[in-house]
């Protein structure tokens, strides 16, 4: 005896095959329940709400359901079974996010500090950047010009090309010198600094 599939199971089958309309129907039917379950979970963790939006977490749950092809592997006989699965997946996702942002030292929310608060930038030690400040840039330009001034015309061209990040083979081809000559000129220029 062949068992006829219910409309719900046909919908799941279409979603497992990647039919976008089936996914839209699933989102319409189960999305509000998922959002409500996630909202309840996140309200218990107000510090987590600063970095996680309910819609984003719900989207990650749907994405994991789609990417892992769970609909093709798991059997959801009833809509309630899918609702329970989505609630569990959402709970697990919130738990993982809580661990990442509240429990793990590396991304701990308690370590974050608002730069807009009074004294925020000053208390945070100022904005840190790896880029050199204007005075360092000016000093480097001046030093570069001094190195170039100390070179003969032929050597100056080699040093300028290297300063423009040309490779040694490209410089040798451009100026018509051997690679060892170019390396010797560059070594001498470095020694003069």
HELIX and SHEET records of a PDB file:
HELIX    1   1 UNK A    7  UNK A   16  1                                  10    
HELIX    2   2 UNK A   20  UNK A   43  1                                  24    
HELIX    3   3 UNK A   46  UNK A   49  1                                   4    
HELIX    4   4 UNK A   54  UNK A   67  1                                  14    
HELIX    5   5 UNK A   70  UNK A   73  1                                   4    
HELIX    6   6 UNK A   79  UNK A   98  1                                  20    
HELIX    7   7 UNK A   99  UNK A  103  3                                   5    
HELIX    8   8 UNK A  109  UNK A  111  5                                   3    
HELIX    9   9 UNK A  120  UNK A  123  1                                   4    
HELIX   10  10 UNK A  134  UNK A  149  1                                  16    
HELIX   11  11 UNK A  153  UNK A  163  1                                  11    
HELIX   12  12 UNK A  168  UNK A  175  1                                   8    
HELIX   13  13 UNK A  179  UNK A  192  1                                  14    
END                                                                             
